[in-house]
Amino acid sequence: MVTISCGAISGFHSTQSPIVARTMKKESDGRRIFYGAMVIEGIIALIWAAAGMTFFYGTGGLQEALALGGPSGVVNEISSELLGMIGLMLAIAGVIILPITTGDTALRSSRMILSEIVAQFMNMKGKAQIALVTIPVAIPAFFLATIDYTFLWRYVGWTNQVVATVMLWTAAIYLMNQAKNHWICGIPACFMTGVVCTYIFYAPEGLAMDYHLSLVIGGILTAVVVAWYISKVFHFQHKEVNVNK
């Protein structure tokens, strides 16, 4: 859930939702487009995990390969050895080109979200609005581009899942407000809350705490969030009963 950045669940891919949502004819299409896409993404993650452990003879060999060449080196070696030049081209397309385009659309989504927020508070259009929403997005992006990517990469997996967790909670509350099935997002959100909380306390790039202590702290934080969620469920159910009366 954490080490395979775009595995069974991906916050990175959820950044595309503001753009993709504009191409949907109706809300119910979202299940096939978003939920279905993540099922396929999970299958791809399992294929790469199986290929990595088979090609390098277990998790030990895979860890050594990752230490030497990083994820891109592992993908390059597996693809070129098993599929030759065709595999190498696929690796370049999948590991280099596609993430770049995803980053581009993520920045575009950020501008769209900011544009909608600005439009609610300011009557601003044209170049002034474009400049206002571009600057807050461009400055952090430029700053991150100057940082050593080996440092950033250590936090990619965790931050990716944090974004996914936030998006799941956002979707769960939205569906709850719409009196629809919110459990499809709420249950995974509870699980991912436990994952990201425990991971950051235990991981070397995090607080590097004792594993069992990290589990306890992560469990407590998750229990607090789950209690909040359940209180929201009861609140909306009580609200619905009053409305029906």
N, C-alpha and C positions, 0 to 999 in steps of 0.2 A: 504493500500500500504506500510505502514511503520511498523505498530505494529505487523502484521503477517509476520515474517521474510521471510519465503519461500512461500509467497502467490501468488498473480497474477503475480508478476515478482520477480526474484531472482538473485542478483549478485553472491550469494554464489554458486548457481548451475552453473552459467556461467564459474566458475573456472574449471569446468570439460571439457569445450569445446576443449582444446588442445588434450586431450586424446580421447574423443569421435570422434573428427574430423578424427582421424587416422583410424577409423573403417568404415568410410563412403565410399561408392563406387563412389558417385558423389555429387556435391555441392547441387543439388536440393533436395537431401534427408534431408538436414538440416531443411527444413520447417517442415516436419513431426516429426523429431527427437527433435529439439530444441523448435520450436514454439508450436508444439503439446504437448510436455511435460509440458510446462508452462501453457497451457490451463487446463490440468489435475491437475497441481499443484494448480491452482486457485480454481478449484472445491473442492479439498481437504481442502483448506483454508476456503472456505465457509462452508463446512460441520463442521469443528472444531469450527468456529465462532458460527454457529447455535447451535451446541451441548453445547458449553460453556455457552451461554446466556440462553439456555433452562434449563440446569442442575442446574445452580446457580440462576435461576429466574431473569434474566436481567443483564444489564451491571454493576449495582451496586454490586450485589452479586459476579459477576465474578471478579471485581476489588478487592474485599475483599479476595477472594480465591487466587488471584495472589499475593497479599501482604503477605499472610500467607505462602503459599507453593511454590510460583513461578510458571512459566510455566510448569515445569516438574511435580510439585505436582498436578496441575490442570489436566494434561493429565493422570496421574496415578489414580487420584480419579474417573474421568469420566470412564476410561477404566475398572477399577476393579469393579465399582458399576454396570455398564451396562452390562459388558460381563464376569465378574468373573475372574477366573484364566487365561482363554484364552486372555481376554482383557488386563490383566496385562502383559502377555508375549508379546503381540503385542506392548504395550506401551514401553516396554524395548527395543524391536527390532527397533521400529520407532524413539524413542526419544534419545536413547543412542548409540546403535550400528551403525545405519545409519549415524548420524553426524560424528562419529569417522572415518568411512570409507571415508566419503566425505572429511574430513580434510586431510586424508592421500593422497587421489588423488589430492587434491588442492596443496599440497606440491610437489607432483610428477609433476603436470602441471607447477609449478614455475620452477622446475629444467629443464624441457624441453624447456621452453621459454628462460631461461638464456643460456642453451646449444646452442640454435640456434643463439642467439645474440653473444656469445663468438666465435662461429664457423665463423662468418662473419668477425671478426677482428683478430682472432688468429688461427694459425694452430696448434691446440692442441687437442690431442686425448687420450683415455685411462684413466688411474687413475688420471692424472694431471687435465684433464677437469672435471672429476667427482668431485674431491676435490674442484676445483675452483667454481663450480656452487652449491655445497652442502653447503659450509660454509655460503654464504650470505643468504641462505634460512633457515639454521638451527639456526643461532644466534638469529634472531628476534622471531622465533618459540619458542626457549628455554626461551627467555625473557618474552614472553607473557604467557608461562606456569607458571611463578612464580608470576603473578599478580592475585589478588583476582578476581575470575570469576564473582562475583556480580557487580564489577566495569565494567568489560568488557561487561557483558550482557546488560548494559544500552545503549551501543553504537552499539550493534549487528544489531538492526533493521535499524538504519540510515546508518551505513557503508555498510550493505548489499545492500541497495537501491542505494547508491553512486556508488558502483561497477557496479550495473546493469545499471545505467545511463551512466557511462563511456563506458561500453560495447555496449550499444545501439548507442551512438555517433560514436564509432569506426566502428560498422557494417554499420551505415548509410553512413559514408564517404567512406568505402570500396565499398559498392554497388553503390554509386555515381560515383566512379572512374571506376567501371566496366560497367557503363551505364545501370544499372539495377534499379528495383523499390526500391529506398532508403526510400520512405515515410513510408514503413512498419516498419522501425526502427526509422526514423526521428521524426514522430509524437509522438510516445510514449516517445522518448528521450526528446522532448520539455516539455511534461507533467511531466515526472519524475524529470527534472531539477527544475521545479517549486516546486515540492513536497519536494525534499531534501533541497533546499535553504530555503524555508519557515520554514520547520520543525526545522532545527538546530538553527535558530534565536529564535524560540518560545519555544522549548522544555526545560524542567527543566535541563536535562543533557547537554543542549547546552548553549545558551546565555541568556535564560529565559527572552526574551524581550516581550513587549506588543504584543498581538495577531495581532491587526490591523497593527501595525508598521512592524511586521514580514511579514505580507502579502504584504505590500507595497515594502519592501526591496526584498523579494523573487520574486515579480512580476517584479521589475526593472532588477534584475539579469537575470531572465528568458527572458525578452524582449531583453536584450543585446545578449544573446546566440542565440535566435531565429533570430535576425537580422544578426548575423554571419552566421548562417545556410543558410538563404535565399541568402546572398551574395555568398556563396559557390555554391548554386544551379545555380544562374545566371552565375557564373564564368565557371562552367562545361558545361552549355548549350552553352555559347559563344564559348568555346573551341571546342565543338562538331561541331558547325556550321562551324568554320574555318577548321576543319579536313575534313568535308564533301565537302567543296569547293575545 
